[in-house]
Amino acid sequence: MSISNDQSKFEVQSKTREIIEEMNQTKLLLVYLKKNLNEIQENCNHEFIEGPLYKQCSICLKMEAIHF
């Protein structure tokens, strides 16, 4: 019975490490995408479409609140 418990514990730890690694890779990807989006939005010739509370660029999707 001890071997089975040890094996289960090892499998859980192994899967936990895999999940943590995937989360770290996802975080790096999000940082990269955010940086690229910021660069795109800075260099965009905005074409805003106005909604009831905000306006949004149809090119880069930048949103700005409409001030009343």
Wavefront OBJ file of the C-alpha trace (Angstrom):
o trace
v 0.000 0.000 0.000
v 2.890 2.366 0.709
v 4.257 2.003 -2.825
v 0.888 2.964 -4.295
v 0.679 6.054 -2.096
v 4.236 7.047 -2.994
v 3.484 6.562 -6.679
v 0.311 8.642 -6.436
v 2.186 11.381 -4.579
v 4.898 11.373 -7.260
v 2.313 11.571 -10.045
v 0.568 14.495 -8.348
v 3.862 16.326 -7.835
v 4.857 15.681 -11.446
v 1.530 16.958 -12.776
v 1.765 19.984 -10.479
v 5.197 20.835 -11.909
v 3.803 20.538 -15.447
v 0.918 22.861 -14.622
v 3.225 25.420 -13.010
v 5.510 25.342 -16.059
v 2.527 25.856 -18.383
v 1.356 28.770 -16.238
v 4.817 30.352 -16.418
v 4.894 29.956 -20.199
v 1.407 31.483 -20.447
v 2.502 34.414 -18.295
v 5.516 35.035 -20.548
v 3.308 34.892 -23.621
v 0.845 37.378 -22.114
v 3.659 39.801 -21.270
v 4.955 39.509 -24.845
v 1.494 40.051 -26.340
v 0.804 43.028 -24.061
v 4.094 44.646 -25.109
v 3.259 44.144 -28.786
v -0.279 45.468 -28.332
v 1.070 48.585 -26.608
v 3.457 49.187 -29.521
v 0.674 48.695 -32.070
v -1.632 51.076 -30.201
v 1.095 53.736 -29.922
v 1.726 53.661 -33.675
v -1.888 53.340 -34.811
v -3.752 56.009 -36.773
v -6.870 55.549 -34.686
v -10.279 55.289 -36.310
v -12.627 55.443 -33.352
v -16.166 54.101 -33.328
v -18.229 55.640 -30.546
v -20.399 53.613 -28.224
v -22.646 54.880 -25.410
v -19.886 55.056 -22.749
v -16.655 54.577 -24.669
v -15.065 54.822 -28.056
v -12.953 52.061 -29.584
v -10.465 52.058 -32.430
v -11.527 49.696 -35.192
v -7.882 49.022 -36.085
v -6.036 48.358 -32.801
v -9.066 47.972 -30.472
v -7.872 50.687 -28.086
v -10.705 51.839 -25.844
v -11.221 55.263 -24.300
v -13.973 56.452 -22.025
v -16.273 59.168 -23.306
v -16.276 62.057 -20.857
v -19.543 63.879 -20.385
l 1 2 3 4 5 6 7 8 9 10 11 12 13 14 15 16 17 18 19 20 21 22 23 24 25 26 27 28 29 30 31 32 33 34 35 36 37 38 39 40 41 42 43 44 45 46 47 48 49 50 51 52 53 54 55 56 57 58 59 60 61 62 63 64 65 66 67 68
